[in-house]
Amino acid sequence: VQLQASGGGLVQAGGSLRLSCTVSGLTFRNYHMAWFRQAPGEEGELIAMIRRPSGATDYSDSVKGRFSISRDNAKKTVHLQMNNLKPEDTAIYYCNVFSLDYDYWGQGTLVTVSS
């Protein structure tokens, strides 16, 4: 199983980025998807989740109203649209695919928001 995350980079506060994570090696539609992030010196934080098969989403309070998670089962890809970015959003972002029995992680993509 491989998860390839992309889309990170440097952006000014108030800007937007779109992260993508493409999954191979499993039946994508059978798994829930999530995005985590970890800022330097801090614990990891679950920020967004999208469930299967309903597509129901959940967000942490820190990103609710600014970030949006979506999935494309045909392309085996999950996206995280991040708007109105703040300096405190600076972190490494990781995609996660999981079920009751399995749990897989991508390599992370760095997002840096300058003030």
C-alpha positions as a printed NumPy array, in Angstrom:
array([[  0.   ,   0.   ,   0.   ],
       [  1.303,   3.443,  -0.893],
       [ -0.023,   6.89 ,  -0.057],
       [  1.497,   9.792,  -1.98 ],
       [  0.731,  13.23 ,  -0.585],
       [  1.312,  16.441,  -2.504],
       [  0.345,  20.088,  -2.586],
       [  2.201,  21.476,   0.389],
       [  4.271,  24.622,   0.203],
       [  4.744,  28.161,   1.423],
       [  1.766,  30.512,   1.462],
       [  0.966,  33.847,   3.032],
       [ -1.624,  34.131,   5.76 ],
       [ -5.083,  34.324,   4.262],
       [ -4.083,  32.25 ,   1.273],
       [ -5.178,  28.806,   0.156],
       [ -3.622,  25.448,  -0.614],
       [ -5.048,  22.155,  -1.79 ],
       [ -3.463,  18.955,  -0.557],
       [ -3.951,  15.678,  -2.374],
       [ -3.209,  12.102,  -1.38 ],
       [ -3.324,   9.333,  -3.944],
       [ -3.581,   5.77 ,  -2.69 ],
       [ -2.561,   2.564,  -4.388],
       [ -2.527,  -1.064,  -3.371],
       [ -5.95 ,  -1.319,  -1.766],
       [ -9.642,  -1.011,  -2.573],
       [ -9.897,   2.699,  -1.867],
       [-13.676,   2.909,  -1.572],
       [-13.638,   0.457,   1.346],
       [-11.628,   2.753,   3.594],
       [-12.201,   5.883,   5.596],
       [ -9.791,   8.739,   4.933],
       [ -8.36 ,  11.377,   7.228],
       [ -5.818,  14.173,   7.417],
       [ -3.609,  14.736,  10.439],
       [ -1.031,  17.386,  11.067],
       [  1.888,  17.82 ,  13.392],
       [  3.457,  21.159,  14.157],
       [  7.033,  21.377,  15.471],
       [  7.169,  20.433,  19.123],
       [  3.504,  19.552,  19.291],
       [  1.437,  16.393,  19.26 ],
       [ -0.299,  15.215,  16.128],
       [ -3.818,  16.473,  15.53 ],
       [ -6.651,  14.852,  13.613],
       [ -8.098,  17.692,  11.572],
       [-10.447,  16.138,   9.016],
       [-12.085,  12.813,   8.264],
       [-14.342,  11.508,   5.53 ],
       [-16.147,   8.232,   6.046],
       [-17.235,   5.549,   3.665],
       [-19.684,   4.843,   2.216],
       [-21.661,   7.859,   3.379],
       [-19.062,  10.51 ,   2.665],
       [-19.849,  12.098,   6.031],
       [-17.163,  14.508,   7.187],
       [-15.833,  15.722,  10.517],
       [-13.432,  18.524,  11.327],
       [-11.467,  19.705,  14.309],
       [-12.537,  22.999,  15.786],
       [ -9.22 ,  24.498,  14.71 ],
       [-10.02 ,  24.115,  10.987],
       [-13.808,  23.963,  10.857],
       [-15.193,  26.445,   8.357],
       [-11.822,  26.903,   6.636],
       [-10.82 ,  23.406,   5.492],
       [-12.766,  20.929,   3.407],
       [-12.029,  17.242,   2.866],
       [-13.259,  15.37 ,  -0.178],
       [-12.584,  12.077,  -1.891],
       [-12.599,  10.822,  -5.459],
       [-13.04 ,   7.068,  -5.361],
       [-12.466,   6.714,  -9.092],
       [ -9.055,   8.389,  -8.817],
       [ -8.314,   6.889,  -5.384],
       [ -7.517,  10.344,  -4.107],
       [ -8.455,  12.38 ,  -1.07 ],
       [ -8.158,  16.156,  -1.069],
       [ -7.898,  18.766,   1.65 ],
       [ -8.855,  22.26 ,   0.517],
       [ -7.386,  24.76 ,   2.964],
       [ -8.627,  28.336,   2.86 ],
       [ -7.904,  31.39 ,   4.979],
       [ -4.682,  29.827,   6.185],
       [ -3.138,  31.082,   9.405],
       [  0.449,  30.914,  10.687],
       [ -0.713,  28.378,  13.275],
       [ -1.633,  26.023,  10.426],
       [  2.088,  25.535,   9.775],
       [  2.763,  21.813,  10.147],
       [  3.517,  18.602,   8.329],
       [  0.254,  17.208,   6.989],
       [ -0.281,  13.464,   6.759],
       [ -2.987,  11.52 ,   5.001],
       [ -4.325,   8.387,   6.627],
       [ -6.437,   5.576,   5.236],
       [ -8.018,   3.204,   7.687],
       [-10.613,   0.571,   8.382],
       [-11.416,  -1.526,  11.426],
       [ -8.497,  -3.804,  10.601],
       [ -5.962,  -1.684,   8.742],
       [ -4.263,   1.669,   9.115],
       [ -1.905,   3.232,   6.565],
       [ -0.044,   6.548,   6.476],
       [  1.479,   8.783,   3.839],
       [  4.892,  10.388,   4.094],
       [  3.662,  13.879,   4.936],
       [  3.756,  17.191,   3.122],
       [  4.957,  20.427,   4.695],
       [  2.697,  23.463,   4.832],
       [  4.246,  26.757,   5.922],
       [  2.087,  29.831,   6.431],
       [  3.89 ,  33.136,   6.746],
       [  2.433,  36.099,   8.599]])
